[in-house]
Amino acid sequence: MSEFRRSQRLQALPRYLFAELERRRAEAESAGREVLDVSIGDPDLPTPPAILDRMAEAARDPRNHRYPTSAGMPDARAAIAAWFERRFGVSLDPKREIAILIGSKEGIGHFPLAALDPGDEALVPDPGYPVYAAGTVFAGATPVRYPLHETDGFLPDLAVLSRLVTPRTRVVFVNYPNNPTGASAPAAFHGRLAEWAAKRGLWIASDAAYSEMYYEEAPATALAAPGARDRTIEFHSFSKTFNMTGWRIGFAAGAAPMIEALVALKANLDSGAPQAIQLAAVAGLATLDTHGPALRAVYRERRDLALDTLRRLGCPIRTPGGAFYLWGRVPAGEASMDFVTRVFEKTGVLLTPGNGFGDEGEGYFRIALTCPTDRLRRALEKLEALAPWTSAHAAGSAR
Ligand SMILES: Cc1ncc(COP(=O)(O)O)c(C=O)c1O
């Protein structure tokens, strides 16, 4: 019998660095060692009761037992449009400028199939969430990585970006608040990017999955920037905002031709998000005035706890403006993976190596603040005992 061969596009994906860590974690756990996992951005907190109640009610309604539509329920899209206007001051046509997604990852991963042809290029951030590049590769197009540097607050340098543009460049992906760096973008950044993209005839794909996960200033939507509205698709998620990663629900908002292209693609691939989940998720939007501040208070406490410990150890680390990650430097001279391996072997604390997010992530590690506060505290105590950053490294502390 002939051997099954994976498609070239699947083979073209970069090596999955985390598989090795998962193997080590399983090995340690089966040997009875305590593992303190701060490597995965998956909220430990429960989905709020208002969403669960609406879900239970909607699940019992037979109208929600049938196929949904690919674009999403009109009522759910209308509720999202109303929230978007309240939150961001941008008015959207729910019929043409909003589509419900089966999690923002689904939309981000599928968008290149709706927007790019083989040979086209998409600019993707490095370090960055891997799905921008994976979706681009699946579309037969080429991801071109642009660097995010700490010295620029992990915002793209538009002069560097300009040099990466070729006649085949079609789309630029941006992500703020940012995974993995925790950087936020000021509203003015989106205006500069839109102007830059308009001059070059490029389309913007803005990943705003963490728009409600901020510490001080609420992020603006890219769609509010002058000149952005007609060339931007923005991806939003209920996962992080409402602790509902397992429910798979998000939405895309933006330029009608971009939304409509994505919906046309989805109509051929999936049949939309389950209706009860759509109704439950949008019920959450009405609770954000109280739920949002409470959620952010939990992460702020964890962030400050972790920053305090790491800085005391001499780890150079920026204060994140949003998302629920800390992005710190590994001790000078040590590779990210070596550091993460050493920390895991000595303490059982599982960090994420920065190079898992791209070459520019080398020299960094990531902590996800999505584990219970007492476990995070325990993980930090273990790190403290290890004291991995020598005093020589502390001298370069970058706040
Ligand atoms: C930057 C970023 N975008 C999008 C997603 C996908 O979120 P979801 O598909 O749960 O909406 C994630 C998940 O970790 C993320 O970190």
The ligand as an ORCA input file, in Angstrom:
! r2SCAN-3c Opt
* xyz 0 1
  C      -3.440     37.228     18.823
  C      -4.524     36.208     18.801
  N      -5.474     36.296     17.869
  C      -6.468     35.406     17.789
  C      -6.534     34.351     18.672
  C      -7.631     33.341     18.496
  O      -8.634     33.434     19.435
  P     -10.043     32.754     19.231
  O      -9.988     31.904     18.006
  O     -10.282     31.948     20.457
  O     -11.036     33.867     19.049
  C      -5.561     34.209     19.667
  C      -5.622     33.078     20.614
  O      -4.753     32.820     21.384
  C      -4.535     35.167     19.741
  O      -3.578     35.095     20.673
*
